[in-house]
Amino acid sequence: MRLDSEEKNSLPASDFGLPERREYPMPDAAHVRAAEAYFRYCPESLRPELAKAILQKAAKFGVTIHSPEILSYQG
């Protein structure tokens, strides 16, 4: 599941929860679940952006999000 640096570098910016920092890669359902699990480590100021990205990728890959904090950012 873990991406090596070459795989991570080859991902488009759109596959990252925080594209400007190239953090929280989500190229598949397993990585969406990992991003949800690591959400609490995201700096407070970046959480809205990351939460929206997680929700978008979860919808794309059919992943159910359980985090109330992430769900609070739903449109």
Phi and psi restraints in degrees (range 20) as a CNS / XPLOR table:
assign (resid 1 and name C) (resid 2 and name N)
       (resid 2 and name CA) (resid 2 and name C) 1.0 -64.9 20.0 2
assign (resid 2 and name N) (resid 2 and name CA)
       (resid 2 and name C) (resid 3 and name N) 1.0 135.0 20.0 2
assign (resid 2 and name C) (resid 3 and name N)
       (resid 3 and name CA) (resid 3 and name C) 1.0 -86.1 20.0 2
assign (resid 3 and name N) (resid 3 and name CA)
       (resid 3 and name C) (resid 4 and name N) 1.0 136.3 20.0 2
assign (resid 3 and name C) (resid 4 and name N)
       (resid 4 and name CA) (resid 4 and name C) 1.0 -81.3 20.0 2
assign (resid 4 and name N) (resid 4 and name CA)
       (resid 4 and name C) (resid 5 and name N) 1.0 171.8 20.0 2
assign (resid 4 and name C) (resid 5 and name N)
       (resid 5 and name CA) (resid 5 and name C) 1.0 -62.0 20.0 2
assign (resid 5 and name N) (resid 5 and name CA)
       (resid 5 and name C) (resid 6 and name N) 1.0 -34.7 20.0 2
assign (resid 5 and name C) (resid 6 and name N)
       (resid 6 and name CA) (resid 6 and name C) 1.0 -66.0 20.0 2
assign (resid 6 and name N) (resid 6 and name CA)
       (resid 6 and name C) (resid 7 and name N) 1.0 -43.9 20.0 2
assign (resid 6 and name C) (resid 7 and name N)
       (resid 7 and name CA) (resid 7 and name C) 1.0 -64.0 20.0 2
assign (resid 7 and name N) (resid 7 and name CA)
       (resid 7 and name C) (resid 8 and name N) 1.0 -44.1 20.0 2
assign (resid 7 and name C) (resid 8 and name N)
       (resid 8 and name CA) (resid 8 and name C) 1.0 -63.0 20.0 2
assign (resid 8 and name N) (resid 8 and name CA)
       (resid 8 and name C) (resid 9 and name N) 1.0 -42.5 20.0 2
assign (resid 8 and name C) (resid 9 and name N)
       (resid 9 and name CA) (resid 9 and name C) 1.0 -66.4 20.0 2
assign (resid 9 and name N) (resid 9 and name CA)
       (resid 9 and name C) (resid 10 and name N) 1.0 -25.3 20.0 2
assign (resid 9 and name C) (resid 10 and name N)
       (resid 10 and name CA) (resid 10 and name C) 1.0 -84.1 20.0 2
assign (resid 10 and name N) (resid 10 and name CA)
       (resid 10 and name C) (resid 11 and name N) 1.0 -10.2 20.0 2
assign (resid 10 and name C) (resid 11 and name N)
       (resid 11 and name CA) (resid 11 and name C) 1.0 -73.8 20.0 2
assign (resid 11 and name N) (resid 11 and name CA)
       (resid 11 and name C) (resid 12 and name N) 1.0 143.3 20.0 2
assign (resid 11 and name C) (resid 12 and name N)
       (resid 12 and name CA) (resid 12 and name C) 1.0 -71.5 20.0 2
assign (resid 12 and name N) (resid 12 and name CA)
       (resid 12 and name C) (resid 13 and name N) 1.0 156.2 20.0 2
assign (resid 12 and name C) (resid 13 and name N)
       (resid 13 and name CA) (resid 13 and name C) 1.0 -55.2 20.0 2
assign (resid 13 and name N) (resid 13 and name CA)
       (resid 13 and name C) (resid 14 and name N) 1.0 -32.3 20.0 2
assign (resid 13 and name C) (resid 14 and name N)
       (resid 14 and name CA) (resid 14 and name C) 1.0 -65.6 20.0 2
assign (resid 14 and name N) (resid 14 and name CA)
       (resid 14 and name C) (resid 15 and name N) 1.0 -13.6 20.0 2
assign (resid 14 and name C) (resid 15 and name N)
       (resid 15 and name CA) (resid 15 and name C) 1.0 -88.2 20.0 2
assign (resid 15 and name N) (resid 15 and name CA)
       (resid 15 and name C) (resid 16 and name N) 1.0 1.4 20.0 2
assign (resid 15 and name C) (resid 16 and name N)
       (resid 16 and name CA) (resid 16 and name C) 1.0 -107.3 20.0 2
assign (resid 16 and name N) (resid 16 and name CA)
       (resid 16 and name C) (resid 17 and name N) 1.0 143.5 20.0 2
assign (resid 16 and name C) (resid 17 and name N)
       (resid 17 and name CA) (resid 17 and name C) 1.0 -68.1 20.0 2
assign (resid 17 and name N) (resid 17 and name CA)
       (resid 17 and name C) (resid 18 and name N) 1.0 -35.5 20.0 2
assign (resid 17 and name C) (resid 18 and name N)
       (resid 18 and name CA) (resid 18 and name C) 1.0 -123.8 20.0 2
assign (resid 18 and name N) (resid 18 and name CA)
       (resid 18 and name C) (resid 19 and name N) 1.0 82.2 20.0 2
assign (resid 18 and name C) (resid 19 and name N)
       (resid 19 and name CA) (resid 19 and name C) 1.0 -61.7 20.0 2
assign (resid 19 and name N) (resid 19 and name CA)
       (resid 19 and name C) (resid 20 and name N) 1.0 -35.0 20.0 2
assign (resid 19 and name C) (resid 20 and name N)
       (resid 20 and name CA) (resid 20 and name C) 1.0 -66.6 20.0 2
assign (resid 20 and name N) (resid 20 and name CA)
       (resid 20 and name C) (resid 21 and name N) 1.0 -23.3 20.0 2
assign (resid 20 and name C) (resid 21 and name N)
       (resid 21 and name CA) (resid 21 and name C) 1.0 -105.3 20.0 2
assign (resid 21 and name N) (resid 21 and name CA)
       (resid 21 and name C) (resid 22 and name N) 1.0 -5.8 20.0 2
assign (resid 21 and name C) (resid 22 and name N)
       (resid 22 and name CA) (resid 22 and name C) 1.0 52.0 20.0 2
assign (resid 22 and name N) (resid 22 and name CA)
       (resid 22 and name C) (resid 23 and name N) 1.0 47.2 20.0 2
assign (resid 22 and name C) (resid 23 and name N)
       (resid 23 and name CA) (resid 23 and name C) 1.0 -117.1 20.0 2
assign (resid 23 and name N) (resid 23 and name CA)
       (resid 23 and name C) (resid 24 and name N) 1.0 156.2 20.0 2
assign (resid 23 and name C) (resid 24 and name N)
       (resid 24 and name CA) (resid 24 and name C) 1.0 60.8 20.0 2
assign (resid 24 and name N) (resid 24 and name CA)
       (resid 24 and name C) (resid 25 and name N) 1.0 62.1 20.0 2
assign (resid 24 and name C) (resid 25 and name N)
       (resid 25 and name CA) (resid 25 and name C) 1.0 -65.3 20.0 2
assign (resid 25 and name N) (resid 25 and name CA)
       (resid 25 and name C) (resid 26 and name N) 1.0 137.4 20.0 2
assign (resid 25 and name C) (resid 26 and name N)
       (resid 26 and name CA) (resid 26 and name C) 1.0 -137.2 20.0 2
assign (resid 26 and name N) (resid 26 and name CA)
       (resid 26 and name C) (resid 27 and name N) 1.0 65.1 20.0 2
assign (resid 26 and name C) (resid 27 and name N)
       (resid 27 and name CA) (resid 27 and name C) 1.0 -80.4 20.0 2
assign (resid 27 and name N) (resid 27 and name CA)
       (resid 27 and name C) (resid 28 and name N) 1.0 -7.3 20.0 2
assign (resid 27 and name C) (resid 28 and name N)
       (resid 28 and name CA) (resid 28 and name C) 1.0 -157.2 20.0 2
assign (resid 28 and name N) (resid 28 and name CA)
       (resid 28 and name C) (resid 29 and name N) 1.0 175.1 20.0 2
assign (resid 28 and name C) (resid 29 and name N)
       (resid 29 and name CA) (resid 29 and name C) 1.0 -60.0 20.0 2
assign (resid 29 and name N) (resid 29 and name CA)
       (resid 29 and name C) (resid 30 and name N) 1.0 -40.2 20.0 2
assign (resid 29 and name C) (resid 30 and name N)
       (resid 30 and name CA) (resid 30 and name C) 1.0 -61.6 20.0 2
assign (resid 30 and name N) (resid 30 and name CA)
       (resid 30 and name C) (resid 31 and name N) 1.0 -37.9 20.0 2
assign (resid 30 and name C) (resid 31 and name N)
       (resid 31 and name CA) (resid 31 and name C) 1.0 -75.4 20.0 2
assign (resid 31 and name N) (resid 31 and name CA)
       (resid 31 and name C) (resid 32 and name N) 1.0 -27.4 20.0 2
assign (resid 31 and name C) (resid 32 and name N)
       (resid 32 and name CA) (resid 32 and name C) 1.0 -64.3 20.0 2
assign (resid 32 and name N) (resid 32 and name CA)
       (resid 32 and name C) (resid 33 and name N) 1.0 -44.4 20.0 2
assign (resid 32 and name C) (resid 33 and name N)
       (resid 33 and name CA) (resid 33 and name C) 1.0 -62.6 20.0 2
assign (resid 33 and name N) (resid 33 and name CA)
       (resid 33 and name C) (resid 34 and name N) 1.0 -38.6 20.0 2
assign (resid 33 and name C) (resid 34 and name N)
       (resid 34 and name CA) (resid 34 and name C) 1.0 -65.7 20.0 2
assign (resid 34 and name N) (resid 34 and name CA)
       (resid 34 and name C) (resid 35 and name N) 1.0 -41.2 20.0 2
assign (resid 34 and name C) (resid 35 and name N)
       (resid 35 and name CA) (resid 35 and name C) 1.0 -62.2 20.0 2
assign (resid 35 and name N) (resid 35 and name CA)
       (resid 35 and name C) (resid 36 and name N) 1.0 -39.1 20.0 2
assign (resid 35 and name C) (resid 36 and name N)
       (resid 36 and name CA) (resid 36 and name C) 1.0 -62.5 20.0 2
assign (resid 36 and name N) (resid 36 and name CA)
       (resid 36 and name C) (resid 37 and name N) 1.0 -43.4 20.0 2
assign (resid 36 and name C) (resid 37 and name N)
       (resid 37 and name CA) (resid 37 and name C) 1.0 -64.9 20.0 2
assign (resid 37 and name N) (resid 37 and name CA)
       (resid 37 and name C) (resid 38 and name N) 1.0 -34.5 20.0 2
assign (resid 37 and name C) (resid 38 and name N)
       (resid 38 and name CA) (resid 38 and name C) 1.0 -93.7 20.0 2
assign (resid 38 and name N) (resid 38 and name CA)
       (resid 38 and name C) (resid 39 and name N) 1.0 1.3 20.0 2
assign (resid 38 and name C) (resid 39 and name N)
       (resid 39 and name CA) (resid 39 and name C) 1.0 -53.8 20.0 2
assign (resid 39 and name N) (resid 39 and name CA)
       (resid 39 and name C) (resid 40 and name N) 1.0 -38.6 20.0 2
assign (resid 39 and name C) (resid 40 and name N)
       (resid 40 and name CA) (resid 40 and name C) 1.0 -64.3 20.0 2
assign (resid 40 and name N) (resid 40 and name CA)
       (resid 40 and name C) (resid 41 and name N) 1.0 -17.0 20.0 2
assign (resid 40 and name C) (resid 41 and name N)
       (resid 41 and name CA) (resid 41 and name C) 1.0 -89.9 20.0 2
assign (resid 41 and name N) (resid 41 and name CA)
       (resid 41 and name C) (resid 42 and name N) 1.0 -5.5 20.0 2
assign (resid 41 and name C) (resid 42 and name N)
       (resid 42 and name CA) (resid 42 and name C) 1.0 -73.5 20.0 2
assign (resid 42 and name N) (resid 42 and name CA)
       (resid 42 and name C) (resid 43 and name N) 1.0 138.5 20.0 2
assign (resid 42 and name C) (resid 43 and name N)
       (resid 43 and name CA) (resid 43 and name C) 1.0 -56.3 20.0 2
assign (resid 43 and name N) (resid 43 and name CA)
       (resid 43 and name C) (resid 44 and name N) 1.0 141.1 20.0 2
assign (resid 43 and name C) (resid 44 and name N)
       (resid 44 and name CA) (resid 44 and name C) 1.0 -50.9 20.0 2
assign (resid 44 and name N) (resid 44 and name CA)
       (resid 44 and name C) (resid 45 and name N) 1.0 -42.4 20.0 2
assign (resid 44 and name C) (resid 45 and name N)
       (resid 45 and name CA) (resid 45 and name C) 1.0 -67.5 20.0 2
assign (resid 45 and name N) (resid 45 and name CA)
       (resid 45 and name C) (resid 46 and name N) 1.0 -20.5 20.0 2
assign (resid 45 and name C) (resid 46 and name N)
       (resid 46 and name CA) (resid 46 and name C) 1.0 -100.7 20.0 2
assign (resid 46 and name N) (resid 46 and name CA)
       (resid 46 and name C) (resid 47 and name N) 1.0 -4.9 20.0 2
assign (resid 46 and name C) (resid 47 and name N)
       (resid 47 and name CA) (resid 47 and name C) 1.0 -61.2 20.0 2
assign (resid 47 and name N) (resid 47 and name CA)
       (resid 47 and name C) (resid 48 and name N) 1.0 -41.7 20.0 2
assign (resid 47 and name C) (resid 48 and name N)
       (resid 48 and name CA) (resid 48 and name C) 1.0 -58.7 20.0 2
assign (resid 48 and name N) (resid 48 and name CA)
       (resid 48 and name C) (resid 49 and name N) 1.0 -44.0 20.0 2
assign (resid 48 and name C) (resid 49 and name N)
       (resid 49 and name CA) (resid 49 and name C) 1.0 -62.7 20.0 2
assign (resid 49 and name N) (resid 49 and name CA)
       (resid 49 and name C) (resid 50 and name N) 1.0 -45.6 20.0 2
assign (resid 49 and name C) (resid 50 and name N)
       (resid 50 and name CA) (resid 50 and name C) 1.0 -66.3 20.0 2
assign (resid 50 and name N) (resid 50 and name CA)
       (resid 50 and name C) (resid 51 and name N) 1.0 -42.7 20.0 2
assign (resid 50 and name C) (resid 51 and name N)
       (resid 51 and name CA) (resid 51 and name C) 1.0 -59.8 20.0 2
assign (resid 51 and name N) (resid 51 and name CA)
       (resid 51 and name C) (resid 52 and name N) 1.0 -43.8 20.0 2
assign (resid 51 and name C) (resid 52 and name N)
       (resid 52 and name CA) (resid 52 and name C) 1.0 -64.4 20.0 2
assign (resid 52 and name N) (resid 52 and name CA)
       (resid 52 and name C) (resid 53 and name N) 1.0 -38.7 20.0 2
assign (resid 52 and name C) (resid 53 and name N)
       (resid 53 and name CA) (resid 53 and name C) 1.0 -66.5 20.0 2
assign (resid 53 and name N) (resid 53 and name CA)
       (resid 53 and name C) (resid 54 and name N) 1.0 -41.4 20.0 2
assign (resid 53 and name C) (resid 54 and name N)
       (resid 54 and name CA) (resid 54 and name C) 1.0 -62.1 20.0 2
assign (resid 54 and name N) (resid 54 and name CA)
       (resid 54 and name C) (resid 55 and name N) 1.0 -45.0 20.0 2
assign (resid 54 and name C) (resid 55 and name N)
       (resid 55 and name CA) (resid 55 and name C) 1.0 -62.4 20.0 2
assign (resid 55 and name N) (resid 55 and name CA)
       (resid 55 and name C) (resid 56 and name N) 1.0 -40.5 20.0 2
assign (resid 55 and name C) (resid 56 and name N)
       (resid 56 and name CA) (resid 56 and name C) 1.0 -65.0 20.0 2
assign (resid 56 and name N) (resid 56 and name CA)
       (resid 56 and name C) (resid 57 and name N) 1.0 -46.4 20.0 2
assign (resid 56 and name C) (resid 57 and name N)
       (resid 57 and name CA) (resid 57 and name C) 1.0 -68.9 20.0 2
assign (resid 57 and name N) (resid 57 and name CA)
       (resid 57 and name C) (resid 58 and name N) 1.0 -35.3 20.0 2
assign (resid 57 and name C) (resid 58 and name N)
       (resid 58 and name CA) (resid 58 and name C) 1.0 -61.6 20.0 2
assign (resid 58 and name N) (resid 58 and name CA)
       (resid 58 and name C) (resid 59 and name N) 1.0 -42.8 20.0 2
assign (resid 58 and name C) (resid 59 and name N)
       (resid 59 and name CA) (resid 59 and name C) 1.0 -63.3 20.0 2
assign (resid 59 and name N) (resid 59 and name CA)
       (resid 59 and name C) (resid 60 and name N) 1.0 -40.9 20.0 2
assign (resid 59 and name C) (resid 60 and name N)
       (resid 60 and name CA) (resid 60 and name C) 1.0 -63.5 20.0 2
assign (resid 60 and name N) (resid 60 and name CA)
       (resid 60 and name C) (resid 61 and name N) 1.0 -41.1 20.0 2
assign (resid 60 and name C) (resid 61 and name N)
       (resid 61 and name CA) (resid 61 and name C) 1.0 -99.7 20.0 2
assign (resid 61 and name N) (resid 61 and name CA)
       (resid 61 and name C) (resid 62 and name N) 1.0 2.7 20.0 2
assign (resid 61 and name C) (resid 62 and name N)
       (resid 62 and name CA) (resid 62 and name C) 1.0 71.8 20.0 2
assign (resid 62 and name N) (resid 62 and name CA)
       (resid 62 and name C) (resid 63 and name N) 1.0 33.7 20.0 2
assign (resid 62 and name C) (resid 63 and name N)
       (resid 63 and name CA) (resid 63 and name C) 1.0 -96.4 20.0 2
assign (resid 63 and name N) (resid 63 and name CA)
       (resid 63 and name C) (resid 64 and name N) 1.0 133.7 20.0 2
assign (resid 63 and name C) (resid 64 and name N)
       (resid 64 and name CA) (resid 64 and name C) 1.0 -87.6 20.0 2
assign (resid 64 and name N) (resid 64 and name CA)
       (resid 64 and name C) (resid 65 and name N) 1.0 125.8 20.0 2
assign (resid 64 and name C) (resid 65 and name N)
       (resid 65 and name CA) (resid 65 and name C) 1.0 -93.6 20.0 2
assign (resid 65 and name N) (resid 65 and name CA)
       (resid 65 and name C) (resid 66 and name N) 1.0 133.6 20.0 2
assign (resid 65 and name C) (resid 66 and name N)
       (resid 66 and name CA) (resid 66 and name C) 1.0 -108.8 20.0 2
assign (resid 66 and name N) (resid 66 and name CA)
       (resid 66 and name C) (resid 67 and name N) 1.0 -16.4 20.0 2
assign (resid 66 and name C) (resid 67 and name N)
       (resid 67 and name CA) (resid 67 and name C) 1.0 -69.4 20.0 2
assign (resid 67 and name N) (resid 67 and name CA)
       (resid 67 and name C) (resid 68 and name N) 1.0 117.8 20.0 2
assign (resid 67 and name C) (resid 68 and name N)
       (resid 68 and name CA) (resid 68 and name C) 1.0 -60.1 20.0 2
assign (resid 68 and name N) (resid 68 and name CA)
       (resid 68 and name C) (resid 69 and name N) 1.0 -35.4 20.0 2
assign (resid 68 and name C) (resid 69 and name N)
       (resid 69 and name CA) (resid 69 and name C) 1.0 -65.1 20.0 2
assign (resid 69 and name N) (resid 69 and name CA)
       (resid 69 and name C) (resid 70 and name N) 1.0 -44.7 20.0 2
assign (resid 69 and name C) (resid 70 and name N)
       (resid 70 and name CA) (resid 70 and name C) 1.0 -65.4 20.0 2
assign (resid 70 and name N) (resid 70 and name CA)
       (resid 70 and name C) (resid 71 and name N) 1.0 -43.5 20.0 2
assign (resid 70 and name C) (resid 71 and name N)
       (resid 71 and name CA) (resid 71 and name C) 1.0 -62.8 20.0 2
assign (resid 71 and name N) (resid 71 and name CA)
       (resid 71 and name C) (resid 72 and name N) 1.0 -25.8 20.0 2
assign (resid 71 and name C) (resid 72 and name N)
       (resid 72 and name CA) (resid 72 and name C) 1.0 -66.5 20.0 2
assign (resid 72 and name N) (resid 72 and name CA)
       (resid 72 and name C) (resid 73 and name N) 1.0 -15.4 20.0 2
assign (resid 72 and name C) (resid 73 and name N)
       (resid 73 and name CA) (resid 73 and name C) 1.0 -93.0 20.0 2
assign (resid 73 and name N) (resid 73 and name CA)
       (resid 73 and name C) (resid 74 and name N) 1.0 3.3 20.0 2
assign (resid 73 and name C) (resid 74 and name N)
       (resid 74 and name CA) (resid 74 and name C) 1.0 -64.2 20.0 2
assign (resid 74 and name N) (resid 74 and name CA)
       (resid 74 and name C) (resid 75 and name N) 1.0 137.2 20.0 2
